[in-house]
Amino acid sequence: MGVNLDNSNVATRENRIGSITGYIGSLKDLAEQSECGTLKGCSRCFSQSSTCLSSCALGQLCGIRDVALIHHGPAGCSVAAAGSYYMSKVMPKKRGVTSSTVYVGTDMNENDTIFGSTETLRSVILEVNKRYSPKAIFVSSSCATGIIGEDIDSIVDEVRDEVGVPIVAVHCEGFKSRIWATGFDISDHAVLQSIVQPPREGVKTNKINFKNFFESARPEIIEIFKRFDLEPVFLYCNSTVEELSHLSESLATTCICGTLGNYLGNTLEEKYGVPYVRSINQCGIKGFEAWLREIGKVTGRSEKVEEYIAEQRAIYMPQIEEIKKELTGLTAVIGMGPGYTFEVSRVLDELGIKVVWALAWHYDKKYENGDVPPSMKYLLENNIDFEASVADQQNYEVMNILHKYKPDMYLSRHPGSTVWAIKNGTPAVYVADEYMIFGYKNTLEFAKTVLDAIRNRSFEENLAARTKLPYTDWWYKQNVDAFLEEAK
Amino acid sequence: MAKILDKQRYKCALAAMQTVQAIDRALPILHSGPGCAQKLSDGTGSSGYFSPNIFPCTSINEKDVVFGGVKKLNSTIENSLKVIDADLYVVLTGCIPEIVGDDSEEVVTRFEDADKPVVYAPTAGFKGNNYKGHEQVVDAIIDQYLKKSDKKEEGLVNIWADVPYQDLFWLGNLREIEKLISELGLKPNTIFGYNRGIMNIDKIPEAQFNLLVSPWVGLSNVKKLEKKFGTPFLHYKTLPIGATETSKFLREVGKFAGVSEIKVESVIKEHEDYYYYLIARYADLFLENRVINKQFSVVADAQYTLAITKFLVNDLGLLPATQFITDDTPKVYHDAIREEFENLNFGIKAEVLFETDGYKIHNNIKEHDYHGYPLVLGGYYEKELTEELKGNFLNISWPFQDRVVMDTSYAGYSGSIKLIEDIYTVAVSRFN
């Protein structure tokens, strides 16, 4: 893919890997069009709010322990400082460690948009360094600083010697990309550019880089990996700068979500030869086994992996088969990022639940290595097809679909989305924890959660009966694609 | 000029989308980047009739930055009217259109004849924080929506207080103030929260007077209302918490509105009797605990820092250490607010710092001798600091992280009882 770590700018997903946010059709058509290169995304002449790429980029970086983030822009851009402060208190506590990560803004005002404020930025960087002695400093732009052309890169270069720790410019203009996941790539790029070092000579390790969000299954994964004599290094939540500097020495890189991990995984492979585990993800039985086998293959531990699989199957498969009987025949609509939509679709198929419509918040035609995402490949090879659309969390489209299809459940992964399904009377399962369907045990628990969710519909029915939905009758009569336009 | 914003406690002007959100059936339309609404929304209590993730948004991209986003704004407003059923549409502009020079106001005027009202408020993030943005939205409604009315309704009082959502207790406080005003025989009119909305907005010009309960936020709005409709206003700077301030508040409002003294005093007596019944029963707790000392600090916006300082000093007999106002209060209001802190019982004067740099606030608290365990009422940022100082902490100002408030009020007599409950719930959770 040709990553350029000398430049602090990362090309957007749209430009780099042809990602799109507007499409309506079927899974098969989407996959075929992306394979033969004819897929063109649509734009919308009406849209509802979505997400800023800076939230993804800086949200990842502020999970790193003992670093500083400086968000150069108006106070609204740096508002994530409050959540970041909270996370820096509660997340390390889970591990019994602490973090002094800080996130500060520059409270840019109107004068600054005319006269610029790079000098203030310089003094803020130096002051933060003095106050907190961070292990690394990330300096982010915003829409406003980007448009007026604040030269953050130069300021960063100028103070580098003085601060004496890794410091890097992070370009987070929110208008750059409609795909907030571009922010994940931006954070990876910043880490690769400023912190990751080439492997030290003679260092042997059994570490495996594990890219995830909030490491809720950390203890469980450590236990599993122990059996294979592997040690997971979880990124970036609770990472240390020291750990990150040695990512290039690991045996392999794997991730819980292809959208989250693919920039880091591919770059570590390309630059340092660290194999990137490319398989369907760990959701469900097929995914978990395929992933474990791939890890076994890449790290030379296939035998131990097969032993583990056989043992776990014996415990869990009978239970999963039992609950499957109750789930078979139910219908679902799902709306998630592409790193989950096409994975969770597969799990639902495994559990006997029929997906009637799947929405992906964006779609990557291919990954950095040029391949169609493995989850799509699996669905196609197994002849699974359903109606599919790509919409950056356009809730009005989701509601139109739920209204027409009246599924037994709606599954979503993003804050603020499940409540709308419930108001529509559709039971919803909020698949927020990235490990909710991880492996045998969690797949079983997920199946039970789904069953619980649809078994007691009191909350949904009470609320739906008393709720007036904000969408007009006119809208419910339109086709879902009413506002899609061919991209110009 | 830009400055270090360490432990920030406010958002930008565009967060006035929450002011719109607090008006029943009013819909913000954002002319901004795709993620502004999500960033500026609060995690909980946002899934009402409209939620931030369904606010229409032009989701400005690179092309719009270069060529302008006017066409997109037009189609977004046009389709919002078709797709979403609201009573009032409020177009809010973010940083980008204001820097690149989109004439958003002109686009909005194209919808003058639409079936539903569409107004416009310039709320670029760099124009100020959400306290200023809140005023911009109210201004937009006054300027562009309200029409002059010959009708005046005797006893009708418009009530204005601080910023919804930024103030976690906004709903409860407004309802409590309404209740108190009703007890005086007046008719309260507010525009925020359940079952108010456009009907109440329509009544604004008919009010006998505007009552502003806030140290500074909204002063420009009531002045505008005075100019446009000739409605006088009463500026009551302190959110009344506790018997001392609430009784004073009722007397001042009663006097301004021409309510008989007998009526006012009977309302006060009834409340005070019950209030002191409770205080008397719990006086042992206040006096005989090993945890709460006399000195306290409040870290909040001007509204809460002033209100809680007065309550803890004048009602509970505590002593103020330094108090911190974190809302970037415009300089022009500093003296008047400071004066309020110098006017406490027994000639007590509280030192107040207008400070947006949380690092300095924390150093100040650390260096102060509270003569024992400090009581700190502030934002979540003060939690760990207070724990380190072995003090007692209550989260009363933004950011809120470890408490849920649905319609709790700290205002009035009953609200202050709730505040006491919260403070002493913290106290009884430990033993020294």
Interface residues (C-beta under 8 A of the other chain):
Chain A: C45 F46 S47 Q48 S49 S50 T51 C52 L53 S54 S55 H72 G73 P74 A75 G76 C77 S78 V79 A80 A81 A82 G83 Y85 Y86 K89 V102 V104 G105 T106 D107 M108 N109 E110 N111 D112 T113 S117 T120 L121 S123 V124 E127 V128 R131 S142 C143 A144 I147 I148 G174 F175 K176 S177 R178 W180 D392 Q393 N395 Y396 P415 G416 S417 V419 W420 K468 P470 Y471 T472 W474 W475 F483
Chain B: M1 A2 K3 I4 L5 D6 K7 Q8 R9 Y10 K11 C12 A13 L14 A15 L27 L30 G33 P34 G35 C36 A37 Q38 K39 L40 S41 G43 S46 S47 Y49 F50 S51 P52 N53 I54 F55 P56 C57 T58 S59 I60 N61 E62 D64 V65 K72 S75 T76 N79 S80 K82 V83 I84 D85 A86 G94 C95 I96 I99 V100 A124 G125 F126 K127 G128 N129 N130 T356 Y359 G379 Y380 Y381 K383 E384 W398 P399 Q401
